[in-house]
Amino acid sequence: MSAARSMAMDGPETDAEVEAVLAEFDGDVRRAIRALLDDIAALAEDRAGGRNFLKAYGHLELVR
């Protein structure tokens, strides 16, 4: 992991995100990790299958 990526993962926002995930699973760390791993696997499967969110919704205009 790059130093910049490592620094980006630190901080109160990231801590709050971690706490939110744990709260979603009632503090059960194993369930939270399993859910995150399942999400990563689903994203990898989508990518391998050629499905692309941007292609599917490419007609939508980016709003800033």
N, C-alpha and C positions, 0 to 999 in steps of 0.2 A: 504494500500500500504506500502510495506517495505521501510525503510529509504534508503536502497541501490537503490531500484527501483526509488524512488523519486529523489535521487541525479542524477541518470542516465538520468532522463528526463529533467534536467536543463542544461543550457549551450548554447553556440552559435550555435552548430550543430542543436540542437533541435529547437531553435528559427528560424533558417534558414529553417528547414523543415516545421514549422508552416507557415512561410511567403510564402513558395512555394505553400502550399496547398491553402492558401487564395488567392494568385495570380492566381492560376488555376481557381478559381471561381470568379474572378474579385472583390475580397474583400468582397463578399457576405458570411458572416459568417454562416447564416442559410443554404445556399446551400452546403457549405463545410462540415458542421456538418452532414447534411442529407446524403451526399455522403459517408462520413466515416462510419456512422451508417449502411448504405446499404452494404458497403464492409464487415463490421463486421458480419452482418446477413448472407451474402453469405458465408463467411468463416465458420460460425457456422453450416450452412446448409450442406456445404461440409463435415464437420467433422461428423455431425450426420448421413449423408448418407454413411459414410464409405469411402468416397473418400479421398485419401491421396496422396499429391504431390510426396512424396518419393517413394511410391509404384508405381505410374504411371511412374516415371522416374528413378526407382531404377537401371536400366541398365546403366545409365550415370555415368561416373567416376568423382569423386570430384576433382576439379582443385583448387589448392591453390596458 
